[in-house]
Each structure stands twice: as structure tokens, then as C-alpha cells.
Amino acid sequence: MIQCGLLGEKLGHSYSPAIHKRLGTYAYDLYEKTPSEVEGFLKDGKWHGLNVTIPYKKTVFPFLQEVSDTAGAVGSVNTIVRRADGTLYGDNTDAYGFRKMLDRSGVPVAGRKVLVLGNGGAAAAVLYVLKNAGAQAVVISRSGPDNYENLNRHADAVMIVNTTPLGMYPNNGAAAVDLIHFPKCEAVLDLIYNPARTALLLQAEKLGIPYENGLYMLVAQAKRSAELFLDAEIADSEIDRIYCELAVRLMNIVLVGMPGSGKSTVAKKLAALCERTIYDADAEFEKKYQRTPEEVIRSEGEETFRKMETEVLRTLGALSGTVLATGGGAVTREENYPLLHQNGIIVWIKRDVSELATDHRPLSQMTGKEALYEKRKPMYEAFADCSAAYDETAEQILKAVEACAERMM
């Protein structure tokens, strides 16, 4: 079997093996190497093809016998193939991936201004593609002539591309620019894919600006790498298939709904069906604070509890590929929405009010479950991407979630 993999210094959790598993019949492993180990690994390693990630995209150049015109123009290599005669050939498939991402956006850029946030290695491939597409690309950096202090001169930009790591997991929530200052912006592309919706993309969604995260680019460049590994063409339709499959798989299934509506029960069924890790926000609250939600609400009031609950949701919402059952009042704080939505499909679990349990649910007891439902109903509607009845099967709910996810892509 052909042996391939990803070369980097600290790889952590990579999506690449999952993508390549779906692309071809070759082994794909992660190779963490120190700088001093790279030369020996390239010369003597028992591999046929490699993807290369930071910090080695430039490091590998001296050890390659030939590079593609694209790699030479971009100045970095992210794919290496060992030829039959033992020589090493390098290419840059990031440019291919971004070209596909740009095409998917549907925004024409020839002769139009595009802002590229950041001037690191990822920006080089983006600029190469934009230049070939005839765009007026402007690099925004912290210290360059076009920087974050004089963005007002670029209010006419029709597209913004983020190549910086700002907002990437685990440092979710940050954004380099405020999109409100770009009234002509027609699309926002963010090379980050974890979280699925960075703070930048969440704002784009709120403003009604079409957006795309970096997962599509990641899958597209992997497809092109696989073609080089196998020396065979792979249909472009595989990009869409794998992208859709992974996007759904990586999204959290977030359950909201009234206290006593059965979110925890539904979560267990879904987690078992999908083989996902399950989290219950109330249980995680108790682990974090060594007190139950009921204890905090009765002793210190709902407002104190809600602030503490938000910190729990901040951690849980940043995860990927889980099933998360939230507390009944998670929807009462607007700041919880981006925390849950950044990586999640939010599902409102509905149940007849008469069937709602009130044991150990102080707010249902104090307010009355009917009054509490009427108050929260518009909040559930505002948060939810879709809804499902408590008595539906896990298979039915999952089907609804998948259909919702496909509509959102």
C-alpha cells in the first residue's frame, strides 16, 4: 500500500487523515518532526507522498530536486511526491484549494478590490490566486502601509479574506476587522475551519454577507494532493461530497428547549446513534462549580447562575462533533448564541407543556411552566436552526439535523 502522511512540528488534532481516508486507498499518518529531523526524514523516510504544514513549507525546498511553477511562485511547498527514481518533487496545492474556495463564493473579483488580512505563509497562496484572477488584492498587516489603523481607505472592498490565525480554536471569539465598515463587501472567506464560524463569519452571517470557512479549501487541496500521490485524476465532485460529510460530522448537535423537555434523553440517543461524545451543560456546570444549578439559583438568584452558565457554554461550544444538551434557559442570554452557533446546529426539542417535569427545576416551579414557556418561546425560535419533537426517534431527529446542515452550507 502507498504510504502518505502529513509532516509538521506539532500537529495536534488534524482533519487531514479523515479527508484522505475518503480520497484514496493509501495509508495516511501524521509525522511530527523537529527541525533537525526533517532532512533525514525526507531523504530516508519510508513514504511515497507527503503534505507539509507549518513550519516546514519553506524548510523543505533545499531537499527537493524539482518544484512546480506554482510552488516556486508562491514560495512554499505543501505537497511532496517521491518519484520512482527516488527524487523529490514539490508542489503547492493550497493555491488550488483557495481557487476552488474562491470559485465557490461566486463573487467575481477581476478588477475589484479584495482585502487579504495577514501577510504570512497562507497569504502567499491566496495572493497568487487573486493576482491570476485579476483582482486588486490589498494586504492588510499590523505594520505595513495598509494596516488595521487605516482601513477606512478600503471601504470599497468587495471581498475580505482572512489568512491570520485570529479567532482559531482554542482562542475563539476574536476578529481582525469589523465588517460594518465595509458596506460593499459581497463575501467573507476565512481560511480557519475550527471553529466552523469564527467571530468574523458570525458577524458576516448577522449582516447577511455570504461567507465560507476554510474546510472547503482544506478538502480541495487534499484532493489535488491525492491526485499527485496516486498519479491519477479524482472527480471534483469528491470535494463537495467529502466537504458536506465532514462539515456535518464536525458540527455539534446542540439541543435547546424547555426544562423537562427531555433534552438529556434525546442527547443520549443521538450520541449513541452517531457515536459522538455527549455533554450535558448542567452536569458540566456542577463539575466546574461543585454546585448544582438549582443550588445557585435558589441561593444567589438566576442572574448569577446565568453568568456562570455562560462560562460553561463558552468551553462546550468551542468543541467539535459533540452532542450537547443545554439548560432550559441557555437561550435567555444573547451572548450564548454565538458560543453555541459557532460550531453547532441548534435543535429546539419540543414537548407539550403539560408533559414537562418540574422536579429540581426552580424556575418552572416559581414562574409556572406555562408562563415560562410563553416567555421563552420566541427565544427558542431565535436560537434554533431546526426543531424536533421529543417523541421522534433518534433517526428522525438526525435526518432533520442533516437536512438543516445541508441547507446551511
C-alpha positions as CSV (number, residue, x, y, z in Angstrom):
1,M,0.0,0.0,0.0
2,I,1.2,3.5,-0.8
3,Q,2.3,5.3,2.4
4,C,1.5,9.0,2.7
5,G,1.1,11.5,5.6
6,L,1.3,15.0,7.0
7,L,4.7,16.4,8.0
8,G,4.8,19.1,10.7
9,E,6.3,20.0,14.0
10,K,3.3,20.0,16.3
11,L,0.3,18.5,14.6
12,G,-2.2,18.1,17.4
13,H,-5.6,17.1,16.1
14,S,-5.6,17.2,12.3
15,Y,-8.6,16.7,9.9
16,S,-6.2,15.6,7.2
17,P,-6.4,11.8,7.9
18,A,-10.2,11.9,7.9
19,I,-10.1,13.6,4.5
20,H,-7.5,11.4,2.9
21,K,-9.3,8.3,4.2
22,R,-12.2,9.3,2.0
23,L,-10.0,10.1,-1.0
24,G,-7.9,7.1,-1.8
25,T,-6.7,3.6,-0.9
26,Y,-3.4,4.7,0.7
27,A,-2.2,4.9,4.3
28,Y,-2.1,8.4,5.8
29,D,-0.2,9.1,9.0
30,L,0.9,12.1,11.0
31,Y,4.6,12.8,11.2
32,E,5.7,15.1,13.9
33,K,9.4,16.0,13.4
34,T,11.7,18.5,15.0
35,P,13.6,20.8,12.6
36,S,16.8,18.7,13.0
37,E,14.9,15.6,11.9
38,V,13.3,17.0,8.7
39,E,16.3,16.4,6.3
40,G,16.8,12.8,7.4
41,F,13.1,12.1,7.2
42,L,12.8,13.5,3.7
43,K,15.8,11.6,2.4
44,D,15.3,8.3,4.2
45,G,11.7,8.1,5.3
46,K,9.6,5.2,4.0
47,W,6.9,7.3,2.4
48,H,5.6,7.9,-1.1
49,G,3.7,11.2,-0.6
50,L,3.6,14.0,2.0
51,N,1.6,17.0,2.8
52,V,3.6,19.6,4.6
53,T,2.4,22.1,7.1
54,I,3.9,24.9,9.3
55,P,6.7,25.5,10.0
56,Y,8.2,23.4,7.2
57,K,6.6,24.7,4.0
58,K,9.8,26.7,3.2
59,T,12.2,24.4,5.1
60,V,11.7,21.6,2.6
61,F,12.8,23.5,-0.5
62,P,16.6,22.6,-0.4
63,F,15.8,18.9,-0.3
64,L,13.6,18.8,-3.4
65,Q,15.0,18.1,-6.8
66,E,12.1,19.9,-8.6
67,V,9.2,22.1,-7.7
68,S,6.1,23.1,-9.7
69,D,5.8,26.6,-11.1
70,T,3.0,27.3,-8.6
71,A,5.2,26.3,-5.7
72,G,8.0,28.5,-7.0
73,A,5.8,31.5,-7.5
74,V,4.1,31.1,-4.0
75,G,7.4,30.4,-2.3
76,S,6.2,27.4,-0.3
77,V,5.6,23.7,-0.7
78,N,2.8,21.8,0.9
79,T,2.9,18.5,-1.1
80,I,5.8,16.3,-1.9
81,V,5.9,13.2,-4.0
82,R,8.8,10.7,-4.1
83,R,9.2,9.7,-7.7
84,A,10.2,6.2,-9.0
85,D,13.8,7.2,-9.3
86,G,13.9,8.5,-5.7
87,T,13.9,12.2,-6.5
88,L,11.5,14.5,-4.6
89,Y,9.0,16.7,-6.4
90,G,7.3,19.6,-4.6
91,D,4.0,21.4,-5.3
92,N,1.7,23.8,-3.7
93,T,-1.9,22.6,-3.6
94,D,-3.1,25.4,-1.2
95,A,-3.3,27.6,-4.3
96,Y,-5.6,25.0,-6.0
97,G,-7.7,24.8,-2.8
98,F,-8.1,28.5,-2.5
99,R,-9.0,28.8,-6.2
100,K,-11.9,26.3,-5.6
101,M,-12.9,28.2,-2.5
102,L,-13.0,31.5,-4.5
103,D,-15.0,29.9,-7.3
104,R,-17.5,28.5,-4.7
105,S,-18.1,32.0,-3.4
106,G,-19.4,33.1,-6.8
107,V,-18.1,36.6,-6.4
108,P,-16.2,38.0,-9.5
109,V,-13.0,39.6,-8.4
110,A,-11.4,40.7,-11.7
111,G,-10.6,44.4,-11.4
112,R,-12.1,44.6,-8.0
113,K,-10.6,45.2,-4.6
114,V,-10.1,42.3,-2.2
115,L,-8.6,42.7,1.2
116,V,-6.3,39.9,2.4
117,L,-5.8,40.0,6.2
118,G,-2.4,38.9,7.2
119,N,0.9,38.5,5.3
120,G,2.1,35.1,6.5
121,G,2.6,31.9,4.5
122,A,-1.1,31.3,3.9
123,A,-1.5,34.7,2.4
124,A,1.1,33.9,-0.3
125,A,-1.1,31.3,-1.9
126,V,-4.2,33.5,-1.6
127,L,-2.4,36.4,-3.3
128,Y,-1.1,34.2,-6.1
129,V,-4.6,33.1,-6.9
130,L,-6.1,36.6,-6.6
131,K,-3.4,38.0,-8.9
132,N,-4.1,35.4,-11.5
133,A,-7.8,36.1,-11.2
134,G,-7.1,39.8,-11.9
135,A,-8.2,41.1,-8.5
136,Q,-6.9,44.2,-6.9
137,A,-5.5,42.5,-3.8
138,V,-4.5,44.6,-0.8
139,V,-2.6,43.0,2.0
140,I,-3.6,44.3,5.5
141,S,-0.9,43.7,8.1
142,R,-0.1,45.2,11.5
143,S,2.9,47.3,10.3
144,G,2.6,47.5,6.5
145,P,1.5,50.6,4.6
146,D,-2.1,49.2,4.6
147,N,-2.8,48.3,8.2
148,Y,-5.6,48.0,10.7
149,E,-5.3,51.7,11.6
150,N,-6.2,53.0,8.1
151,L,-8.8,50.5,7.0
152,N,-11.1,53.4,6.2
153,R,-9.4,53.8,2.8
154,H,-10.6,50.4,1.8
155,A,-14.4,50.7,2.4
156,D,-14.9,49.8,-1.3
157,A,-13.6,46.2,-0.9
158,V,-15.9,43.6,-2.3
159,M,-14.3,40.7,-0.5
160,I,-12.4,40.1,2.7
161,V,-10.1,37.0,3.1
162,N,-8.7,36.2,6.5
163,T,-5.4,34.3,6.4
164,T,-4.5,35.1,10.1
165,P,-5.0,32.6,12.9
166,L,-7.1,35.2,14.8
167,G,-10.2,33.5,16.1
168,M,-8.9,30.0,15.7
169,Y,-9.6,27.3,18.3
170,P,-8.9,27.5,21.2
171,N,-8.8,31.3,21.1
172,N,-12.3,31.6,19.7
173,G,-14.1,34.9,19.6
174,A,-11.6,37.3,18.1
175,A,-11.8,39.1,14.8
176,A,-9.3,41.3,13.0
177,V,-11.8,43.7,11.5
178,D,-15.3,45.0,12.0
179,L,-17.4,44.2,8.8
180,I,-19.7,47.2,9.5
181,H,-17.0,49.4,7.9
182,F,-17.2,47.5,4.5
183,P,-20.7,48.3,3.1
184,K,-19.8,46.9,-0.4
185,C,-18.5,43.6,0.9
186,E,-20.1,40.7,-1.1
187,A,-18.3,37.8,0.6
188,V,-16.1,36.9,3.5
189,L,-13.7,34.0,3.2
190,D,-11.9,32.7,6.3
191,L,-9.1,30.1,6.0
192,I,-9.8,29.0,9.6
193,Y,-12.1,25.9,9.8
194,N,-12.1,25.4,13.6
195,P,-14.4,26.9,14.7
196,A,-16.7,26.5,11.7
197,R,-17.9,30.0,12.2
198,T,-15.2,32.4,13.6
199,A,-16.3,35.7,15.1
200,L,-15.6,37.2,11.7
201,L,-18.0,34.8,10.0
202,L,-20.6,35.1,12.7
203,Q,-20.7,38.8,12.0
204,A,-20.9,38.2,8.3
205,E,-23.9,36.0,8.9
206,K,-25.6,38.6,11.1
207,L,-25.1,41.2,8.4
208,G,-26.3,38.9,5.6
209,I,-22.9,38.7,3.9
210,P,-22.2,35.3,2.2
211,Y,-19.3,33.6,3.8
212,E,-17.1,30.5,3.7
213,N,-14.8,28.9,6.2
214,G,-11.5,27.1,5.3
215,L,-12.8,23.5,5.3
216,Y,-13.8,23.6,1.7
217,M,-10.3,24.8,0.8
218,L,-8.7,22.1,3.0
219,V,-10.7,19.3,1.3
220,A,-10.0,20.8,-2.2
221,Q,-6.2,21.0,-1.6
222,A,-6.2,17.5,-0.2
223,K,-8.0,16.2,-3.3
224,R,-5.3,17.8,-5.5
225,S,-2.6,16.3,-3.2
226,A,-4.2,12.8,-3.6
227,E,-4.1,13.2,-7.4
228,L,-0.3,13.8,-7.1
229,F,0.1,10.8,-4.7
230,L,-1.8,8.5,-6.9
231,D,-0.8,10.0,-10.3
232,A,-4.5,9.8,-11.2
233,E,-7.4,12.2,-11.6
234,I,-10.1,12.5,-9.0
235,A,-13.5,13.9,-9.9
236,D,-14.2,17.4,-8.5
237,S,-17.5,16.1,-7.2
238,E,-15.5,14.3,-4.5
239,I,-14.6,17.7,-3.0
240,D,-18.3,18.5,-2.4
241,R,-19.1,15.0,-1.1
242,I,-16.3,14.9,1.4
243,Y,-16.8,18.5,2.4
244,C,-20.5,18.0,3.2
245,E,-19.9,14.8,5.0
246,L,-17.2,16.3,7.2
247,A,-18.9,19.6,7.8
248,V,-21.9,17.7,9.3
249,R,-19.7,15.4,11.2
250,L,-17.7,18.2,12.8
251,M,-20.7,20.3,13.8
252,N,-22.0,20.0,17.3
253,I,-25.7,18.9,17.7
254,V,-26.9,21.5,20.3
255,L,-30.2,20.8,21.9
256,V,-32.3,23.6,23.4
257,G,-35.7,23.5,24.9
258,M,-37.8,23.9,28.0
259,P,-36.8,22.5,31.3
260,G,-38.1,18.9,31.5
261,S,-38.5,18.6,27.7
262,G,-36.2,15.6,27.6
263,K,-33.1,17.1,26.0
264,S,-30.8,14.9,28.0
265,T,-32.7,11.8,27.0
266,V,-32.6,12.8,23.3
267,A,-28.9,13.7,23.6
268,K,-28.1,10.2,24.8
269,K,-30.0,8.5,21.9
270,L,-28.3,10.8,19.3
271,A,-24.9,10.3,20.8
272,A,-25.3,6.5,20.7
273,L,-26.6,6.6,17.1
274,C,-23.9,8.9,15.8
275,E,-21.1,7.7,18.0
276,R,-20.4,11.2,19.3
277,T,-19.3,12.4,22.7
278,I,-22.1,13.7,24.8
279,Y,-22.1,16.7,27.1
280,D,-24.8,17.9,29.4
281,A,-24.4,21.6,30.3
282,D,-26.0,21.2,33.8
283,A,-23.7,18.3,34.6
284,E,-20.7,20.2,33.4
285,F,-21.8,23.2,35.5
286,E,-21.8,21.0,38.6
287,K,-18.3,19.6,37.7
288,K,-16.9,23.1,37.3
289,Y,-18.5,24.8,40.3
290,Q,-19.2,21.9,42.6
291,R,-22.8,23.2,43.0
292,T,-25.9,22.3,41.1
293,P,-27.8,24.9,39.0
294,E,-30.7,24.6,41.4
295,E,-28.5,25.4,44.4
296,V,-27.1,28.5,42.8
297,I,-30.5,29.8,41.6
298,R,-32.1,29.4,45.0
299,S,-29.2,30.9,46.9
300,E,-27.9,33.6,44.6
301,G,-30.5,34.2,42.0
302,E,-31.0,33.5,38.3
303,E,-28.7,36.3,37.1
304,T,-25.7,34.9,38.9
305,F,-26.4,31.4,37.6
306,R,-26.7,32.7,34.1
307,K,-23.3,34.4,34.1
308,M,-21.7,31.2,35.5
309,E,-23.6,29.1,32.9
310,T,-22.3,31.2,30.1
311,E,-18.7,30.3,31.1
312,V,-19.6,26.6,30.9
313,L,-21.2,27.1,27.4
314,R,-18.1,29.0,26.3
315,T,-16.0,25.9,26.8
316,L,-18.5,23.4,25.5
317,G,-19.4,25.4,22.4
318,A,-15.8,25.6,21.3
319,L,-15.7,21.8,20.9
320,S,-16.5,20.0,17.7
321,G,-18.5,16.9,16.7
322,T,-20.4,16.5,20.0
323,V,-24.0,16.3,21.2
324,L,-24.7,19.0,23.7
325,A,-27.8,19.2,25.9
326,T,-28.1,22.7,27.3
327,G,-30.1,24.0,30.2
328,G,-33.6,25.2,29.6
329,G,-32.7,28.9,30.0
330,A,-29.5,29.0,27.9
331,V,-31.4,30.9,25.3
332,T,-32.2,33.8,27.7
333,R,-28.7,35.3,27.2
334,E,-28.0,36.7,23.7
335,E,-24.3,36.2,24.3
336,N,-24.8,32.5,24.4
337,Y,-25.9,32.3,20.8
338,P,-22.5,32.8,19.1
339,L,-21.0,30.4,21.6
340,L,-23.4,27.6,20.6
341,H,-23.7,28.6,17.0
342,Q,-20.0,28.9,16.1
343,N,-19.7,25.1,15.8
344,G,-23.3,23.9,16.1
345,I,-26.6,23.1,14.6
346,I,-29.1,24.2,17.2
347,V,-32.1,22.0,17.6
348,W,-35.2,23.0,19.6
349,I,-36.6,19.9,21.3
350,K,-40.4,20.5,21.6
351,R,-42.7,18.8,24.1
352,D,-46.2,19.5,25.2
353,V,-46.1,21.9,28.2
354,S,-48.4,19.6,30.1
355,E,-45.8,16.8,30.0
356,L,-42.9,19.0,31.2
357,A,-41.4,17.8,34.5
358,T,-40.8,20.4,37.2
359,D,-38.8,18.5,39.8
360,H,-35.5,20.2,40.7
361,R,-36.4,23.0,38.2
362,P,-36.8,26.0,40.4
363,L,-37.7,28.5,37.7
364,S,-40.5,26.2,36.4
365,Q,-41.8,26.0,39.9
366,M,-41.6,29.7,40.7
367,T,-42.8,31.1,37.4
368,G,-45.1,28.3,36.3
369,K,-44.2,26.2,33.3
370,E,-46.9,27.7,31.1
371,A,-45.8,31.3,31.8
372,L,-42.2,30.3,31.4
373,Y,-42.9,28.7,28.0
374,E,-44.7,31.8,26.7
375,K,-41.7,33.9,27.8
376,R,-39.1,31.7,26.2
377,K,-40.8,30.5,23.1
378,P,-39.5,33.5,20.9
379,M,-36.1,32.9,22.3
380,Y,-36.1,29.2,21.3
381,E,-37.3,30.3,17.8
382,A,-34.5,32.9,17.5
383,F,-31.7,30.4,18.5
384,A,-32.9,27.3,16.7
385,D,-31.8,26.2,13.2
386,C,-34.4,23.5,13.3
387,S,-36.8,21.7,15.6
388,A,-37.8,18.2,16.6
389,A,-40.5,16.6,18.8
390,Y,-39.3,14.8,21.9
391,D,-41.1,11.6,20.9
392,E,-39.4,11.4,17.4
393,T,-36.9,8.7,17.0
394,A,-33.2,9.5,17.1
395,E,-33.0,8.5,13.4
396,Q,-35.8,11.0,12.5
397,I,-34.1,13.8,14.5
398,L,-30.7,13.1,12.9
399,K,-32.2,13.2,9.5
400,A,-33.7,16.6,10.2
401,V,-30.3,17.8,11.5
402,E,-28.5,16.6,8.4
403,A,-31.1,18.3,6.1
404,C,-30.7,21.5,8.1
405,A,-26.9,21.3,7.9
406,E,-27.0,20.9,4.1
407,R,-29.3,24.0,3.8
408,M,-26.7,26.0,5.8
409,M,-23.7,25.1,3.6
